[in-house]
C-alpha cells in the first residue's frame, strides 16, 4: 500500500516521443513534494509510462535497478533520441536588434532563444541583451545611463519602454459627415495628426455624439500619455534622438545681449550659449 501522504503522480503518460528530461523533471518534482524514498520512486515510475515506454520498462533485467538514480539514467539513455538538443549558450551573442525591429519584438525574440538554450549566467544574459540593442536607440541610451542590476530588471524596464513606445501609435479617427466623405480632401483631413489641430477643424455638420466624444477623449489620452512617456527623458535627449530624422523648425532669435549670455551653458537647439538644451 502507498504511504498515506504519497499520491499517485497526476501527470501525462510518457509515450517515448517527447523530451525524457521534461518527463523526469515533472516526476521528480512530484516525488520531492511528497518526500518519497528511492524505492517508492522506482515503483511508481512505471505508472507514468505509456504503452510503448512500458515495453521498455518490463525489459529491464530483474534486480538490475537498486536505486532511483539507476532507473533515471537507464530511462534517459534509452529515450535519448527524443531529447531536445539545447542551443549552445555562445550563440546568444548573435542576437541583435534589426533595423526595422521594435524593442518589443527584439525582447520577445531574445526570450524565445534563451528558453531553448544551455544554462547561462544571469549577468551574461543582461550584458548581451543590452549589447544587442540598436546602438543609437533611446532605450539603450537610458539603460547605459542607469544600468539595470539584473536581467529581470531589464525585462521590467523593457516592458515600461514598450508601453510608452506603443502609446505613441495614435489611431486615426473619422470625424467627417457623409457629405464631406465624398470630397477629395476628406481623406487628408482624417489622417493621423499627432496634436490637437485635428479636433479644431471638425466639419460643420459634425454631430457631437457619445461615440465621437469617447473617440476624442481616447485620442487625447493617447496623446497625453505619449508626450509624458517621451519628454520624461528630457528635451536634450529628445532633440539628439530626432535630429536629422525629422524636420525641426529653426528657433526664434535669442533676445539676450551676447555679452550677458552664460558661457558655461550651451543649447544645441539654439546653437548658442546662455542656457542648457533642457531649459
C-alpha positions as CSV (number, residue, x, y, z in Angstrom):
1,X,0.0,0.0,0.0
2,X,1.1,3.6,-0.6
3,X,2.1,5.7,2.3
4,X,-0.8,8.0,3.4
5,X,1.0,11.2,2.4
6,X,2.0,10.0,-1.1
7,X,-0.4,10.2,-4.0
8,X,-0.1,8.7,-7.5
9,X,1.6,11.3,-9.8
10,X,-1.0,13.4,-11.7
11,X,0.8,13.9,-14.9
12,X,0.7,12.9,-18.6
13,X,1.9,9.5,-19.8
14,X,5.3,9.4,-21.4
15,X,4.9,7.9,-24.9
16,X,8.6,7.8,-25.9
17,X,8.4,10.7,-28.4
18,X,8.8,13.8,-26.2
19,X,11.8,15.0,-24.2
20,X,12.6,12.5,-21.5
21,X,14.2,15.2,-19.3
22,X,10.9,17.1,-19.2
23,X,9.1,14.0,-18.0
24,X,11.7,13.2,-15.4
25,X,11.6,16.8,-14.2
26,X,7.8,16.7,-13.6
27,X,8.0,13.3,-11.9
28,X,10.9,14.2,-9.7
29,X,9.2,17.4,-8.6
30,X,6.1,15.5,-7.6
31,X,8.1,12.9,-5.7
32,X,10.1,15.6,-3.9
33,X,6.9,17.3,-2.9
34,X,5.7,14.2,-1.1
35,X,9.1,13.3,0.2
36,X,9.1,9.8,-1.4
37,X,12.1,7.5,-0.9
38,X,14.0,5.8,-3.7
39,X,12.2,2.5,-3.5
40,X,8.8,4.2,-3.9
41,X,10.1,6.4,-6.8
42,X,11.1,3.4,-8.7
43,X,7.8,1.5,-8.1
44,X,5.6,4.4,-9.1
45,X,7.6,5.5,-12.1
46,X,6.0,2.8,-14.4
47,X,2.6,4.4,-13.7
48,X,3.7,7.4,-15.7
49,X,4.7,5.5,-18.8
50,X,2.5,4.9,-21.9
51,X,2.3,1.6,-23.7
52,X,5.5,2.0,-25.8
53,X,7.6,3.1,-22.8
54,X,6.0,0.4,-20.7
55,X,7.5,-2.2,-23.1
56,X,11.0,-0.8,-22.3
57,X,10.4,-0.8,-18.6
58,X,9.5,-4.5,-18.5
59,X,12.6,-5.5,-20.5
60,X,14.8,-4.3,-17.6
61,X,16.6,-7.4,-16.2
62,X,15.4,-8.4,-12.7
63,X,17.5,-7.0,-9.8
64,X,19.2,-4.6,-12.2
65,X,17.8,-1.4,-10.5
66,X,18.6,-0.8,-6.9
67,X,18.1,3.0,-6.6
68,X,16.3,5.8,-8.4
69,X,19.4,7.3,-9.9
70,X,20.0,4.0,-11.8
71,X,16.4,3.9,-13.2
72,X,16.6,7.6,-14.1
73,X,19.9,7.0,-16.0
74,X,18.5,4.0,-17.8
75,X,15.4,5.9,-18.9
76,X,17.3,8.8,-20.2
77,X,19.8,6.6,-22.1
78,X,17.1,4.6,-23.8
79,X,15.0,7.6,-24.9
80,X,17.9,9.9,-25.7
81,X,16.8,10.1,-29.3
82,X,13.7,12.1,-28.2
83,X,15.8,14.5,-26.1
84,X,15.6,18.2,-27.1
85,X,19.1,19.5,-28.0
86,X,19.7,22.8,-26.4
87,X,21.2,25.7,-28.3
88,X,24.9,26.4,-27.3
89,X,25.0,29.4,-25.0
90,X,27.7,31.0,-27.0
91,X,25.1,31.7,-29.8
92,X,23.4,34.3,-27.6
93,X,25.9,36.9,-28.8
94,X,24.3,36.5,-32.3
95,X,21.0,38.0,-31.2
96,X,20.9,41.7,-32.2
97,X,18.1,44.1,-32.8
98,X,17.3,44.5,-36.5
99,X,17.0,48.0,-38.1
100,X,13.2,47.7,-38.6
101,X,12.6,45.7,-35.3
102,X,10.8,47.2,-32.3
103,X,12.0,46.8,-28.8
104,X,9.0,44.5,-28.1
105,X,9.9,42.2,-31.0
106,X,13.6,42.1,-30.1
107,X,12.9,41.2,-26.4
108,X,10.4,38.6,-27.4
109,X,12.9,37.0,-29.8
110,X,15.7,37.2,-27.2
111,X,13.5,35.4,-24.6
112,X,12.4,32.7,-27.1
113,X,16.1,31.9,-27.9
114,X,17.2,31.6,-24.2
115,X,14.3,29.2,-23.4
116,X,15.9,26.5,-25.6
117,X,19.5,27.4,-24.7
118,X,22.0,25.9,-22.4
119,X,22.0,27.4,-18.9
120,X,23.7,30.8,-18.9
121,X,24.8,33.1,-16.1
122,X,22.2,35.9,-15.5
123,X,24.9,38.6,-15.8
124,X,25.8,37.3,-19.3
125,X,22.1,37.5,-20.3
126,X,21.9,41.1,-19.0
127,X,25.0,42.3,-20.8
128,X,24.2,40.5,-24.0
129,X,20.6,41.8,-24.1
130,X,21.8,45.4,-23.8
131,X,24.6,45.0,-26.3
132,X,22.2,43.6,-28.8
133,X,20.0,46.7,-28.9
134,X,20.5,49.2,-31.8
135,X,23.5,51.5,-30.9
136,X,21.5,54.7,-31.3
137,X,18.2,53.6,-29.7
138,X,16.8,55.7,-26.9
139,X,16.1,52.6,-24.8
140,X,19.8,51.5,-25.0
141,X,20.8,55.1,-24.0
142,X,18.6,55.0,-20.9
143,X,20.0,51.6,-19.9
144,X,23.5,52.9,-20.2
145,X,22.7,55.9,-18.1
146,X,21.1,53.8,-15.4
147,X,22.2,50.1,-15.9
148,X,19.7,47.5,-14.5
149,X,21.2,45.4,-11.8
150,X,19.6,42.1,-13.0
151,X,18.2,40.6,-16.2
152,X,14.8,40.6,-14.6
153,X,15.0,44.3,-14.0
154,X,16.0,44.7,-17.7
155,X,12.8,42.9,-18.6
156,X,10.7,45.2,-16.4
157,X,12.4,48.3,-17.9
158,X,11.8,46.9,-21.4
159,X,8.1,46.4,-20.6
160,X,7.8,50.0,-19.4
161,X,9.5,51.3,-22.6
162,X,7.3,49.1,-24.8
163,X,4.2,50.6,-23.2
164,X,5.5,54.1,-23.9
165,X,6.5,53.1,-27.4
166,X,3.1,51.7,-28.3
167,X,1.2,54.6,-26.7
168,X,2.8,56.8,-29.5
169,X,0.9,54.8,-32.1
170,X,-2.2,57.1,-32.1
171,X,-5.1,55.7,-34.2
172,X,-6.8,57.7,-36.9
173,X,-10.5,58.6,-36.4
174,X,-13.1,59.7,-39.0
175,X,-14.9,62.8,-37.8
176,X,-16.4,63.8,-41.2
177,X,-20.1,63.8,-42.2
178,X,-21.4,61.6,-45.0
179,X,-21.4,64.7,-47.3
180,X,-17.8,65.5,-46.6
181,X,-16.6,61.9,-47.1
182,X,-17.3,62.3,-50.8
183,X,-14.9,65.3,-51.1
184,X,-11.4,64.6,-52.5
185,X,-9.8,66.3,-49.5
186,X,-11.8,64.4,-46.9
187,X,-9.2,61.6,-46.6
188,X,-6.4,64.2,-45.9
189,X,-8.4,65.7,-43.0
190,X,-8.7,62.3,-41.4
191,X,-5.0,61.2,-41.5
192,X,-3.1,60.8,-38.3
193,X,-2.1,64.2,-36.7
194,X,-0.2,64.0,-33.5
195,X,-1.6,67.1,-31.9
196,X,-4.7,69.0,-31.1
197,X,-5.3,70.6,-34.6
198,X,-7.3,67.6,-35.7
199,X,-10.0,68.5,-33.2
200,X,-10.2,72.1,-34.1
201,X,-11.2,71.5,-37.7
202,X,-14.4,69.5,-37.4
203,X,-16.8,69.6,-40.3
204,X,-19.8,72.0,-39.8
205,X,-22.3,69.2,-40.0
206,X,-20.5,67.0,-37.4
207,X,-22.7,65.6,-34.7
208,X,-21.4,65.6,-31.1
209,X,-22.4,62.1,-30.3
210,X,-21.3,60.0,-27.3
211,X,-19.3,57.8,-29.7
212,X,-17.4,60.8,-31.1
213,X,-16.8,62.3,-27.7
214,X,-15.4,59.0,-26.5
215,X,-13.1,58.8,-29.5
216,X,-11.8,62.4,-28.9
217,X,-11.2,61.6,-25.2
218,X,-9.3,58.4,-26.1
219,X,-7.2,60.3,-28.6
220,X,-6.4,63.0,-26.1
221,X,-5.4,60.3,-23.5
222,X,-3.1,58.6,-26.1
223,X,-1.5,61.9,-27.0
224,X,-1.0,62.9,-23.3
225,X,0.5,59.5,-22.4
226,X,2.8,59.6,-25.4
227,X,4.1,63.1,-24.6
228,X,4.6,62.2,-21.0
229,X,6.5,59.0,-21.9
230,X,8.8,60.7,-24.4
231,X,9.5,64.0,-22.8
232,X,10.2,62.5,-19.4
233,X,13.7,61.7,-20.9
234,X,14.4,65.5,-21.2
235,X,14.4,67.9,-24.1
236,X,18.1,67.4,-24.8
237,X,17.7,63.7,-25.2
238,X,14.6,64.1,-27.5
239,X,16.5,66.7,-29.6
240,X,19.5,64.4,-30.1
241,X,17.2,61.5,-30.9
242,X,15.2,63.3,-33.6
243,X,18.0,65.5,-35.1
244,X,18.5,64.6,-38.7
245,X,15.4,62.2,-38.7
246,X,12.6,64.7,-38.8
247,X,12.2,68.4,-39.8
248,X,12.8,70.6,-36.8
249,X,11.9,74.3,-37.2
250,X,14.5,76.9,-36.6
251,X,14.2,78.6,-33.2
252,X,13.4,82.3,-32.7
253,X,16.4,84.5,-32.4
254,X,17.8,85.0,-28.8
255,X,16.9,88.3,-27.3
256,X,19.5,88.3,-24.6
257,X,22.5,90.5,-25.4
258,X,25.6,88.4,-26.3
259,X,27.7,89.9,-23.5
260,X,25.2,88.8,-20.9
261,X,25.0,85.2,-22.0
262,X,26.2,82.5,-19.6
263,X,29.2,81.0,-21.5
264,X,29.2,77.9,-19.2
265,X,25.9,76.6,-20.6
266,X,25.1,75.7,-24.2
267,X,21.9,74.9,-26.1
268,X,22.2,72.5,-29.0
269,X,18.8,73.7,-30.4
270,X,19.6,77.4,-30.5
271,X,23.3,76.7,-31.2
272,X,24.4,79.3,-28.8
273,X,25.4,79.7,-25.1
274,X,23.2,81.1,-22.4
275,X,21.2,78.1,-21.2
276,X,21.1,74.3,-21.5
277,X,19.1,72.4,-24.1
278,X,16.8,71.0,-21.4
279,X,15.8,74.6,-20.5
